[in-house]
Amino acid sequence: MTVSRGSRAKAVLAVVLGVVLAALMVYPWPQGESEPIVLGIIPAPLLLWIIWTALFIAYVGWIAYRWDPYAAVVRRAATDTAATAGEVER
Amino acid sequence: MSVTTMWIGLGVFAVLLVYLGYHANRRTTKTMEDFVLGSRKLDKLPAFFTVTATLFSAFSYFGITGQFYTNGIGAWIQVATTAAVGPIIYFAGTRIWLVARRYRLTNVTEYLSDRYGSRSVGLVAGVIVLLALVPYMGAQFRGSGLTLEAVTGGGIPYWAGAIFLAVIVTLYVMSGGFRSVVWTDVVQGALMYVILAVAMVILVLSQTGGFSDLMDTVGHQSELLSNPGGGGLFSLQYLISVLIIFAAAHFTMPQLQQRWMAARSHSTLKFIAISLPIGTGIVYVCCFYIAMVGVATRPDYPSPEAIYPAMIVDVLPQWLLLVAILAIVAATGSTANSIVLTLGSIVAKEHVRPVLARRGASEQALDRTLTITTRTMLPILVGGGLLVAFFGPESIIGIIVSITWPAVFLIFPALLAGLYWRRATAAGAVTSMIVAEAIFLELDRGWLPLPLAGWHPAMPAAIVGVVVLMVVSLLTRPPQQENLDRHFGLFESPTTAEAAR
């Protein structure tokens, strides 16, 4: 892969974001203490973990659809393969 | 539920699945690539259903509800693992997808042999995978047997329920290969989502008067709504261990690897990375509330993993109960089918192909024979799974947490090094896998009495595995440049590739 300066900055950002998000996931809750029930139907830790999951999905979405560092590689492979026999669709 | 009604339901269900298998068979050609990967034409929506249906099995209904019931809300960590695998699917998955497509590789062990230029890497990985996944397949048959026995009050004995699933899975996978697996997964996956959601709503409303009442009742048992949860299971060390082990193992699992390899396009692969945690989250939210109904209405239930079927038998109307039971059996089948197809292809490629190749068979004849071998292997592997179901461990989640995922996780360093590190050698990969698995086994069984301070035994084993991989790779002769260029050249622009040499 060709690594430009902009791409390297995005890679650093992706790693930092990933580590921060992972740390937020495993951050231990106050042990054994009573947790509030949000709106009377959902325990606070569950709600926060659902929000965490949504944030992580957004993070993966940013990597895959906005940054997409493999786009050029896939395009090149498609061209190469089409030139030989098969097909690699984007 | 009466035994006759249950058998009629099972019969209709079996006919539907076998029909799908037959229908898939008519579209399947005799090539290995088509039988095992559906000619790499997996689209987004079927990909979503087949990946989630493959991942969620008897485990969804029994293991997850049982863990929420016993240990509390920390079980959500499993959703986090399916989110955390997203970046791995994007980065490493794209690489393996490109390589597999270019060189027509059909499973992860074949990739390892090809990348490292040595059969021994694929062989060792293949043996580990076999030993890890046959018990997991056995857990599916066990789930089916337990469910049918429970809902019919022993009218359908455990052995009959387990064998029923084994026979049906064998029939439709043998007939249609990957296509039949995907089509049945779509049906089984959709059934799983709908029935879990419906059962959750009915159980909450009929047993507790609503979500607020349920939380009022359960809220007093604060240990289940916070960490480390019941039994103190979800310590920080446990959560980190599970997050790393499961995310890496989800990616490495050979039956899921075949789905990355089968993706029609890069776009399909990206869609899988995004949609997997959404599907998992839906399943877990449903299982959480179902388990909490159990906590509120059936405290101290002696068999937590059976709390879901025990509750629906009492609550659901007969017709819906029948559908719900079929959904459980479907979930167990949707995991078993993928495993058996993958293992069949691994045995054919790693163990039979070299023998045939030595005899000088032509490529076409080789491919045809391997497809037949894969088909023939299916009932044998299913038989192994049945042995586990009858004589193996009793806890389904125990099999998953203690055997399958950790064992597969320890292949991950060799896989990742193969994808990203040119200097990684076959000797390094083989030694790493063997040493790591041996250490894990010794720690897990308590033969090596080291204090783990709450960490999963696979964690130190993996660290040792990574060190061994690096040291042995650096001490042994570098891999052949030509082979490295075949693999890494795909990811590098011509100028970068030149510099890397």
Interface residues (C-beta under 8 A of the other chain):
Chain A: M1 T2 A14 G18 A22 M25 V26 P28 W29 P30 Q31 G32 E33 S34 E35 I37 G40 I41 I42 P43 P45 L46 W49 I50 W52 T53 F56 I57 Y59 V60 G61 I63 A64 Y65 Y70 A72 V73 V74 R76 A77 T81 G86 V88 E89 R90
Chain B: I73 W76 I77 V79 A80 A83 A84 G86 P87 Y90 F91 T94 L98 R101 R102 F211 S212 M215 D216 G219 S222 E223 L225 S226 N227 P228 S235 L236 L239 I240 L243 R264 S265 H266 S267 K270 A273 I274 P277 I278 G281 V285 F288 L490 F491 E492 S493 T495 T496
